[in-house]
Amino acid sequence: MEEKETTKKRRKKGAGSIMRKANGTYLGRIAISGYEPFSCTGATKKEVERKLEEFKIRTLKKEVIPQKIFVNTYIEKWMETVKRPSLKAASFDRLERTYLTQIKDSRVGRCQLGNITSMDVQGLINEKSRTLSYSSLKKIYELLNGCFEYAVICREMDFNPVRAVQMPKKENLNKKEKQMGVFSKEELTRIENVAAITYQSGEVRYRHTWFFLLLANTGLRAGEAIALRWDNIDLDKGFIHVKQNASVVKCRDGKENKYQVVITTVKTKTGNRIVPCNEKALQALRALQDYQKSHHIHSDYVDCNDKGELLSQQTLPKILKAILKAADVPYRSVHSFRHTFATNLIQAGVDVKVVSQLLGHSSVKITYDTYVHMGVDRAIEAVKRIG
């Protein structure tokens, strides 16, 4: 039978309340501004009064009193209340995915917020370092660091345990970061030739080939190219104004495992940029435009499906796989076209600041860290030639 609580004489304001339960024990509660409501039990009323008074004294001393809440519960509350309103849908999906796959079922997730230690977090990072890449480990680190730092600011923890955690060296990890592929000039020529392949009826067989060639000659992200509208392009002057990005995000309306394509602003402030078109980029744009006109497809988007609707990033790998097979080119990811564009610029001696601007990176450091090894490789080759 569920225990019933009986109310006792009203206590002085600010002293909390004490109730005698049906089993003879006492339950005390007190709420003080700036702290989570506190409750305690005891065999006697005096014991409960003492615990309430001790809590009150600690709050007067401005002590941090950790919540008795599981880390999992706190992270979920933090993600929903703090992060979801402040992140784009795709970024929130990535954050949630890191939590669900790497933290929720871990020892750290099952710890109480007030008991979690740096050793606990370090243990999680060390354990995951056996199977994950550095970038995946960094996502775990940043999620926990952001959440616990918030808890410290809100006086729900007295110390952020992630501050003492050491990330492993990249070279010590079993799983190395994937090296992004680059298409050679010869391979790009073969891909261009695929655009001319037709069925016996004369119908173009691989019409989206021009979409990928546009990526290779402008460095656009796939999502930026999907969201690219005709009114963002000046074919006469040869410029593309990158303003939007398409992302596949999780539906949050109760439909489980359902995803949708949404159009948002570009990834970073520097992502909103003007990209000049070379002759091959203009050729790709005109080919896409001609196809839509000849097939009476009315769409605001540079490339689309037969109904004039947005392409989905989820279908791009399948489309690309068929194109590369026809071109007799080994499969590489869609992002490899952007990587190819940047690599060709670096190898042509273009200043890294200009490359960063064209790619829409948030900082030159990202461009430098990603592509500086290209310059090192060229320097090595140069030294060998004079040896």
Residue, then its C-alpha position, 0 to 999 in steps of 0.5 A: m500500500e502506498e504510504k500517506e503523508t500527514t501534515k504537521k503544524r506549520r513551520k516558520k517561513g523559510a524553515g521548510s516543511i516537515m511531514r510525518k509519513a504513515n510509517g512513522t518516519y518524517l519527510g522534510r522539504i525546503a526551497i531556497s532561491g538559486y538551489e534545487p528544492f531539497s528533501c530529506t527523511g529521518a526517523t525523528k522530527k529533530e533529525v529532519e530539522r537538523k538536516l534542513e538547517e544544515f542545508k540552509i546554512r550551506t546555502l547561506k555560505k553560498e556553497v555549491i550543492p550538487q544535484k542528486i541526478f544522474v548524468n544521463t538525465y542532466i545531459e538530456k535536460w541540458m540538450e533539450t533546454v539549452k542546446r536545442p534552441s541555440l543550434k541548427a537542427a543538423s548540429f543538434d542531431r550530431l550532438e544527440r547522436t554523440y550522446l546516444t551512441q557514446i555516453k548514454d550507456s556508459r559508466v559516466g552516463r550512469c553516475q550521479l552528477g555530484n559524484i562524477t570525477s575526472m577519472d571517470v571521464q578520462g576512463l570513458i575517453n580512454e575506452k573509446s580511444r580504442t575504437l574511435s577516431y580523434s574527431s569522434l573522441k573530440k565530440i564526446y569531450e566537447l559535449l561533456n565539457g559544455c554540459f558540465e561547464y554549464a552545471v558549474i555556472c548554474r551552481e549545480m556542480d562545484f567543479n567541471p571534471v572535464r578540465a583535468v581530462q587529457m585527450p590522447k595523441k592522434e598518433n596513438l589511436n588505433k583508428k586513424e582519420k580518413q584521408m579525403g580522396v582527390f580526383s585527378k585531372e584525368e579522372l575529372t575528364r572521364i567524369e565529364n565524358v559520362a555527362a555525354i552518355t545517352y540512352q538509345s532514345g537520345e535521353v541523357r543517362y547521367r544528368h546529375t554528373w554536372f552537379f558533381l562537376l560544379l562541386a569540383n570547380t567551385g568547392l561548394r559543400a554538397g548542401e550548399a549546391i543542393a540549396l543553390r537557386w537560380d536567382n543566386i547565380d549571375l551567368d553573365k558575370g560568372f558569379i555564384h552567391v552562396k547563401q543557403n545550405a540544405s541539411v537532412v535532419k531528424c523529424r521532431d514531430g513524433k515520427e520515429n526514425k523519420y528525416q526531412v530535408v530543410i533549407t537553412t543559412v550557411k554553416t558559418k558567417t564566412g560561408n555566405r560568400i561570392v564564388p567566381c566560376n571558371e569555364k567548366a563551372l559555367q558549362a555545368l550550370r548551363a548544362l543543368q539549366d538546358y536540361q530543365k528547360s528541355h524537360h519542362i522542369h520548373s524549379d528554383y533550384v539549380d539541380c533537382n529531381d524530375k518534379g523540380e523538388l530538392l535533391s536529398q543528400q542521402t541519395l547523392p552517394k548512390i547517384l555518384k556511385a553509378i556515375l563513377k562506375a560508368a567513368d571507370v573511376p574508383y569511388r570517393s565520397v561526394h565531399s572529395f570534389r570540394h577537397t579536389f577543388a581546394t587541393n588544386l588551388i593550393q598546388a597552383g600556389v594560391d594564397v591560403k587566405v584566398v582558398s579559405q575565403l572561397l571555401g567559406h571556412s570560419s578561419v584560415k587555420i582550418t584551411y591551413d591545418t587541412y591542406v598545409h601538408m600539400g605544400v610540405d609534400r611539394a617542398i619534399e619533392a623539390v628538395k629531392r630534385i636538387g639532391 
